[in-house]
Every structure is written in C-alpha cells, then in structure tokens.
Amino acid sequence: MKNNSILEKVNKIVKENNFDRKTIIKLSILILVSILTFFAFLFLLNILAEVIYIANYRGLKLSKKWIFFLMPITCLKLLIYYLIFRLVAKVKIHQYSNSNIFKALKWYKIYCFITFKFKKINELDSKNSFDEDEVNIIKVFSNKGLIPLGSASFVMKYKNFWRKNNNIDFVSTDFSNISNDWIKDLSDIEILHTNSAAVRLIYKSKYKIEIMNSKVILPQYWKYKNGKKIINKYWLFGIKLQQLFRLLTSENLTSGISKKISDIEYDIAFLLANEKISMKKAIDVFKHSIISNSFFYNFVALSKFDIRDEIQCEKVKKYLDNFEYFNDKRILQVLFVVREMFKKLKIDEDAQKLYKAIDTIIYKEQANKKYVQYANLDIIKDDELILMFKKFGTKLETNSFSKNNLITESKQKQINNFLRWLLKTSPKSDNGFDIRYLILSEMDRIYYEG
C-alpha cells in the first residue's frame, strides 16, 4: 500500500461531497425539520401507547384499525430516522473536509454503511498490519524489554493506520538494557552500526530496524493488549510533536525532511481523528518524552530543538501562521492543536527549566565531563568511555561518586518518575553506574538552580 494512495482517495471523496454554503443551509434546515417531525411522531406514539395500556387495563378490545394505524407510523418513524442519519453523515463529511481528512473519511464510511455501499468501505480500508517476519522480530525484541515506536507503534495500535511503517524502531520499557551485545547472537541480522545506546540493522536483508535502548518509556504509558505492547496515545502524540519541532528548525529543509514533516502532520491528524487529546495530559507527557529523548541525544548527536531559542521558535510560529498550507492539506485541526500546544509550552516554567537542563547536560556534555573528572582514566579503556554503563576502578570510588553526585528522589514530577523507575529496574553494580542516573541527577540540580 502506497502511503499517498489513501490520501488521494479521501481527497477525491471530500471533493465529491463538498457543498456550497446554500446547500449546507438547506441540509441543516431539512435536518432540523426532520428532527422536529421525528419527535412529533414519538409524542404521538407515546399517546397511542397510553391508549393501548389503558384499554388493556380496563379489559377493552382495541379495534384493528389502531394496529394498522400504528404500524405505518412506526415505519415512517424509522424512515425519518434513517434520512436524518444519512443527512447528518453528509454534513459531517463536509464539516471535516478541511478540518481533518481522516475524520471526513470516518464519516464517509458511516455514510457508505447506511447506504449499503459496503464495497466502497472495503476499498477504503487500509488493512495495515505486520507480515510474519515483522511479527516474529517484534516478539523477539519485546522479550528483551523493547517496544515498537514511531510508525510501527501506530500500526501496532491501529489496524487502519494510513501508511505502512518504513522501518521498525524500538525503545526500552525499563533501564535494564544497558548493552546491545545480545543482538550479535541473532540470525538473519546485518548490523550497520552499534554502540551501547543504539543499533541500526537489517533483518533478513529487507527490514530496516533501529534500536534506541537508551530511550525509556515509563510503564504508565504503555500496556499489554492481546499479548502485544501498545504505546499510550499521549506518548505517541508527544513523540510526533518533538519530531515535528526538531525537523522544522533544521538548518536545511531538504525534500527528505519535508516528506518526513508531511508524514508527521498526517500521523497527528490520524491520531486526532481516532482519539481525544487532553492538553493538560499532553503537556505532562511531552515533558516526560523530552527527558527520555535526552538519554539518546547523549550518545547520538542530532540537531536539537529548544523552546527557549527565539530563532527556532520564530520558525515554528511562521509555520503555524500558514493557514492556507494546512487548509490545502485538509488538516486544520493539526494546526489548531499544535499551535495550542506550542503556546502552552512557551509559557510553561517546567518545560523551560527542563530544556535548559537538557541543553547543559547533553549538548554541553556536562554529565560526561563530570564522570571523566572522577574516573581514573589510567585503568579505563577509551572504548569504555562511550558505554552507557560508566565504570570506576573500585567500589570506594563508586560510592564516593554516588554520594556526591547521584540522588534518589526529585521534587520535580517528571524527573522523579524516571528516577523511581531507574532505581527499580537498573542493574546494581559496585564498580559503576548507568549514565542516565547521572543525567537525571544533574537535571534535577540544574532545574533548581533557578
């Protein structure tokens, strides 16, 4: 299934069902009249029901003409109900034609169902799923404490997702994945790049897979469903929003980046068409997800987005001011939701402080520098410096470093949630620590520096 095929079909449907203003007014009046007529029949039926009840109570026999009178009224009531629903479906298709193309599609499927056009429903059903090989590798990696992210997580959660996943990305469900050495033992695997925090590989010569085990998704944001690990809608939304901001503020907007931005926009539109998103919860999860991403950025140098950077924010604002762009793509709801999220993040003190901490710890390498200051480099090999697990020569050195630099609790909600999960799931050692522990500890310190 080509990614754009479903969009082309829906665009065609929307154009065919697009009404002018006069037609909308006429349909609205017709719906109103139909609803009033419908309730008038309900009122009449209620009176007839009372007549029948009283007659039965008094032992009177009703004439058959009452029955014959009642039957056509009931049929007429059902016919009016059908016509109302059919008209509402048509109006809804038009209502969402520019707001959210996927909501328009949902109402068109409803319209096809009530007009018995089942063949068209099948034509529009994307029927997206993983093949047998993908299912097998997902199962293998899931047993290693990993969970699909990105487009693969959408396919996992929604069988009618609008596009096929380009690859399969994985992140960790806890802090136990501090090494990727186990991957070397798998068959049909070609490793393209590997370190302790991420792996890029090819499975069976055709499946592109990336494991970002340094990233961690907290247990409250995923669940088991039918034996599969399914990511929470808010985490999906938060990750897509982060990707969008980062790509929009890239120094060079190549055609490849523009294509990724377009896919993200439609991914968000699809999510909004299928889920209700609370802004308050979305902001909270977004702050959790930027912490998770910071673990990965400590090892993989990617362009950053910083909500405090006015130049970057101007790029995002310019993008969000382009009403016609979103209108032409029929995803105005994405514009309104992303704009609202961006405005709230700009004035969110928590978000500002977290971005400041991440910039200092990750991009200015404060966490890594602090470790090097304490470590005895005479006994630590160069290749060990880039590992997720940071070693010390003795238990005494480890204890000294932990006492002076590592915390067990934070008053900041998002940092503390990660700390608690790390302390519960990270492997214990007398001769070192997980660098993500130091990142969280430093994040807490910088957050409260003011």
C-alpha positions in Angstrom: 0.0 0.0 0.0 1.5 3.3 -1.1 1.5 6.0 1.6 -0.3 8.5 -0.5 -2.9 6.2 -2.1 -5.4 6.5 0.8 -4.9 10.3 1.0 -5.6 10.6 -2.8 -8.8 8.6 -2.4 -10.0 10.6 0.6 -9.2 13.9 -1.2 -11.4 12.7 -4.1 -14.2 11.7 -1.8 -14.1 15.1 0.1 -14.3 17.0 -3.2 -17.2 14.9 -4.4 -19.1 15.5 -1.1 -18.2 19.2 -0.7 -21.2 21.5 -0.6 -21.6 25.2 -1.1 -23.0 27.4 1.7 -26.6 27.4 0.3 -26.6 23.6 0.2 -25.4 23.4 3.8 -28.1 25.8 5.0 -30.8 23.8 3.1 -29.5 20.5 4.6 -29.4 22.0 8.1 -33.0 23.2 7.8 -34.0 19.8 6.4 -32.3 18.0 9.3 -34.0 20.4 11.8 -37.4 19.8 10.3 -36.8 16.0 10.2 -35.8 16.0 13.9 -38.9 18.0 14.9 -41.0 15.6 12.8 -39.3 12.7 14.4 -40.1 13.9 18.0 -43.7 14.7 16.9 -44.1 11.1 15.9 -42.5 10.0 19.2 -45.0 12.1 21.1 -47.9 10.6 19.0 -46.6 7.1 19.7 -46.4 7.8 23.4 -50.1 8.8 23.3 -51.0 5.7 21.4 -49.1 3.6 23.9 -51.0 5.1 26.8 -54.3 4.4 25.0 -53.3 0.8 24.5 -52.3 0.5 28.1 -55.5 1.9 29.5 -57.5 -0.2 27.1 -55.7 -3.4 28.3 -56.1 -2.3 31.9 -59.8 -1.9 31.5 -60.2 -5.1 29.6 -61.3 -3.3 26.4 -60.7 -4.6 23.0 -59.0 -2.2 20.6 -60.1 -2.1 17.0 -57.6 -3.5 14.5 -57.6 -0.1 12.8 -55.4 1.1 15.7 -52.9 -1.6 14.9 -52.9 -0.7 11.2 -52.5 2.9 12.1 -49.6 2.2 14.4 -47.6 0.1 12.0 -47.1 2.7 9.2 -46.3 5.4 11.8 -43.6 3.2 13.2 -42.2 2.5 9.7 -42.4 6.2 8.9 -40.5 7.0 12.1 -37.7 4.6 11.2 -37.5 6.0 7.7 -37.2 9.6 9.1 -34.5 8.4 11.5 -32.6 6.8 8.6 -32.9 10.0 6.5 -31.7 12.2 9.4 -28.7 10.0 10.0 -27.9 9.9 6.3 -28.1 13.7 6.1 -26.0 14.1 9.2 -23.3 11.9 7.7 -23.2 14.0 4.6 -22.9 17.2 6.6 -20.2 15.7 8.8 -18.1 14.8 5.7 -18.3 18.4 4.6 -17.7 19.7 8.2 -14.4 17.8 8.5 -13.4 18.2 4.8 -10.8 20.8 5.7 -10.5 20.2 9.4 -9.3 16.6 9.4 -9.3 14.5 6.4 -9.3 11.3 8.5 -12.5 12.4 10.3 -14.1 13.0 7.0 -13.1 9.5 5.9 -14.7 8.0 9.1 -18.0 9.8 8.3 -17.8 8.7 4.7 -17.5 5.1 5.8 -20.6 5.6 8.0 -22.4 7.1 5.1 -21.4 4.1 2.9 -22.6 1.7 5.6 -26.1 3.3 6.0 -26.4 3.4 2.2 -25.3 -0.2 1.8 -22.2 0.6 -0.2 -20.1 -2.0 1.5 -17.7 -2.5 -1.4 -16.5 1.1 -1.1 -15.8 0.6 2.6 -13.5 -2.3 1.8 -11.8 -0.2 -0.9 -11.0 2.5 1.7 -10.0 0.1 4.5 -6.2 0.3 4.6 -5.9 -3.1 6.5 -2.5 -2.2 7.7 -0.6 -4.9 9.6 2.8 -6.6 10.0 3.9 -9.5 8.0 5.0 -12.8 9.6 8.7 -11.8 9.7 7.9 -8.5 11.3 5.7 -10.2 13.9 8.5 -12.6 14.8 11.2 -10.0 15.2 8.9 -7.8 17.3 8.2 -10.7 19.5 11.9 -11.4 19.9 12.7 -7.8 20.8 9.7 -7.5 23.1 11.0 -10.4 25.2 14.2 -8.3 25.6 12.3 -5.4 27.2 11.8 -3.4 24.0 8.7 -1.8 22.5 8.0 -0.6 18.9 8.0 3.2 18.5 7.3 5.6 15.6 5.1 4.5 12.6 5.4 0.8 13.7 3.7 1.7 17.1 0.8 3.3 15.1 0.4 0.1 13.0 0.5 -1.9 16.3 -2.2 0.2 17.8 -4.4 1.0 14.8 -5.1 -1.6 12.2 -6.4 1.1 9.8 -3.3 3.3 10.1 -3.0 5.4 6.9 0.5 4.3 5.9 2.9 1.4 6.1 5.8 1.7 8.5 9.0 2.5 6.7 11.1 0.7 9.3 10.7 -0.6 12.9 12.1 1.5 15.7 12.4 0.1 19.3 12.9 1.8 22.7 13.2 0.3 26.1 10.5 -0.3 28.6 12.9 -0.1 31.6 16.5 0.7 32.5 17.9 -2.8 32.3 19.0 -2.5 28.6 22.5 -1.1 29.1 24.1 -3.2 26.4 23.2 -4.5 22.9 25.7 -7.4 22.8 22.9 -9.9 22.7 21.9 -8.8 19.2 25.1 -10.4 17.7 23.7 -13.8 18.6 20.6 -13.4 16.4 20.3 -15.0 13.0 19.5 -13.2 9.7 20.8 -9.9 11.2 23.2 -7.5 9.5 24.4 -4.8 11.9 25.1 -1.5 10.3 26.0 0.5 13.4 26.1 -0.3 17.1 27.0 1.2 20.4 25.6 0.7 23.9 22.8 3.2 23.3 21.6 2.4 19.8 21.8 -0.1 17.0 20.9 0.1 13.3 20.5 -3.2 11.5 18.9 -5.0 8.6 16.8 -8.1 9.2 16.5 -10.7 6.5 18.1 -8.3 4.0 14.9 -6.1 3.8 13.7 -4.9 7.1 15.3 -1.7 8.5 15.4 -1.7 12.3 16.7 0.8 14.8 17.0 0.0 18.5 17.3 3.0 20.7 17.6 1.2 24.0 18.9 4.3 25.8 15.4 5.8 25.5 12.9 4.6 28.1 9.1 4.7 28.0 7.6 4.6 31.5 5.2 1.8 32.4 2.2 4.1 32.7 2.5 5.0 29.0 2.2 1.5 27.6 0.2 -1.6 28.2 -0.2 -5.2 27.1 -3.1 -5.8 24.7 -3.7 -9.2 23.1 -0.2 -10.2 24.0 1.4 -7.1 22.4 3.0 -4.0 23.9 0.9 -1.0 22.9 2.0 2.6 23.5 -0.3 5.2 25.0 -1.8 7.8 22.7 -0.2 10.7 24.6 3.3 9.3 24.3 2.7 8.9 20.5 1.5 12.4 20.3 4.4 13.8 22.3 7.0 12.0 20.3 5.4 13.2 17.0 5.3 16.8 18.3 9.0 16.6 19.3 10.0 15.3 15.8 8.0 18.0 14.2 9.6 20.8 16.1 13.1 19.4 15.6 12.6 19.0 11.8 11.0 22.4 11.4 14.0 24.1 13.0 16.6 22.1 11.0 19.2 24.2 9.2 18.4 22.8 5.8 14.9 21.7 4.9 15.7 19.1 2.3 13.0 17.3 0.3 13.5 14.3 2.5 12.9 16.4 5.7 9.8 18.0 4.1 8.5 14.5 3.3 9.0 13.5 7.0 7.3 16.6 8.2 4.3 15.9 5.9 4.1 12.3 7.2 4.2 13.6 10.8 1.4 16.1 10.1 -0.9 13.3 8.8 0.1 11.0 11.6 -1.0 13.6 14.1 -4.2 14.2 12.1 -4.9 10.4 12.2 -4.3 10.3 15.9 -6.7 13.3 16.5 -9.3 11.6 14.3 -9.2 8.5 16.5 -8.5 9.8 20.0 -9.5 12.6 22.3 -6.4 14.5 23.5 -6.4 16.5 26.7 -4.0 19.4 26.5 -3.1 19.1 30.2 -2.1 15.5 29.9 -0.4 16.1 26.6 1.9 18.7 28.1 2.7 16.4 31.0 3.6 13.5 28.7 5.6 15.8 26.4 7.8 16.8 29.3 8.4 13.1 30.1 9.3 12.3 26.5 11.9 15.1 26.2 13.7 13.6 29.2 13.6 10.1 27.5 14.9 11.6 24.3 17.7 13.3 26.2 19.2 9.9 27.1 19.5 9.1 23.4 20.9 12.5 22.4 23.7 12.0 25.0 25.1 9.3 22.6 23.8 10.3 19.2 24.4 13.9 18.0 21.2 15.1 16.4 20.0 18.7 15.8 18.2 20.0 18.8 15.0 22.0 19.4 15.0 24.3 22.4 11.7 26.1 23.4 13.9 28.9 24.8 15.5 29.6 21.5 13.7 32.6 20.0 15.1 32.0 16.5 13.9 28.4 16.5 10.5 29.5 17.9 10.1 32.1 15.1 10.5 29.3 12.6 7.8 27.3 14.3 5.5 30.4 14.5 6.0 31.1 10.8 5.0 27.5 10.1 1.9 27.7 12.3 0.8 31.0 10.7 0.5 29.4 7.3 -3.3 28.8 7.4 -3.5 28.0 3.7 -0.9 25.3 3.9 -2.9 23.3 6.5 -6.2 24.2 4.7 -4.9 22.8 1.4 -3.8 19.6 3.1 -7.2 19.4 4.9 -5.7 19.1 8.4 -6.6 22.4 10.0 -7.2 20.6 13.3 -3.5 19.8 13.4 -2.7 23.5 13.1 -5.0 24.4 15.9 -3.9 21.6 18.3 -0.1 22.1 17.6 -0.4 25.9 17.9 -2.2 25.5 21.2 0.5 23.1 22.5 3.3 25.4 21.3 1.7 28.4 23.1 1.3 26.4 26.3 4.9 25.1 26.2 6.3 28.6 25.6 4.8 29.8 28.9 5.3 26.5 30.9 8.0 27.1 33.5 8.7 23.4 33.9 9.3 23.0 30.2 11.6 26.0 30.1 13.7 24.6 33.0 13.8 21.1 31.6 15.1 22.4 28.2 17.7 24.4 30.0 18.9 21.4 32.0 19.0 19.2 28.9 21.0 21.8 26.9 23.6 22.0 29.7 23.8 18.3 30.4 23.6 16.8 26.9 24.7 19.4 24.4 27.3 20.9 26.6 28.3 17.4 27.8 28.2 18.3 31.5 27.3 14.7 32.5 30.1 13.1 30.6 32.6 15.7 31.8 31.6 15.1 35.4 32.2 11.4 35.1 35.7 11.9 33.5 36.6 14.2 36.3 36.1 11.5 38.8 37.2 8.4 36.8 40.7 7.0 36.9 41.5 7.1 33.2 44.6 5.0 33.7 42.6 1.9 34.2 39.6 2.7 32.0 39.9 1.9 28.3 39.0 4.5 25.7 36.1 2.5 24.2 34.6 2.1 27.7 34.1 5.9 27.9 31.3 5.7 25.4 29.4 3.0 27.1 26.1 3.6 28.8 27.4 1.9 31.9 30.2 4.0 33.4 32.9 2.1 35.3 35.1 3.0 38.3 38.2 1.2 39.4 36.9 0.3 42.9 33.8 0.1 45.0 35.1 3.0 47.1 35.3 5.3 44.0 31.8 4.3 43.0 30.4 5.0 46.5 32.2 8.4 46.6 30.9 9.4 43.2 27.4 8.3 44.1 27.3 10.1 47.4 28.4 13.4 45.9 26.5 13.3 42.6 23.6 10.9 42.5 20.2 11.4 44.0 17.4 9.0 44.9 14.5 11.4 44.7 13.4 14.7 43.0 10.7 17.1 43.7 10.2 17.7 40.0 7.5 15.3 38.9 8.8 14.1 35.5 12.4 13.7 36.7 11.3 11.8 39.8 9.1 9.4 37.8 12.2 8.4 35.8 14.4 8.2 38.9 12.0 5.8 40.6 11.8 3.5 37.6 15.6 3.6 37.1 16.2 2.7 40.7 13.8 -0.1 40.4 14.9 -1.6 37.1 18.6 -0.6 36.5 21.2 -3.4 37.2 23.0 -2.8 40.5 26.8 -2.7 40.5 29.7 -1.9 42.9 32.1 -0.7 40.2 30.0 1.8 38.2 26.6 3.3 37.3 24.2 4.0 34.5 25.0 7.4 32.8 21.2 8.1 32.7 21.3 8.1 36.5 23.8 11.0 36.4 21.8 12.7 33.7 18.7 12.7 35.9 20.6 13.8 38.9 22.2 16.7 37.1 18.9 17.6 35.5 17.4 17.9 39.0 20.3 20.1 40.2 20.2 22.4 37.2 16.4 22.6 37.3 16.5 24.0 40.8 19.5 26.3 40.2 17.0 29.0 39.0 
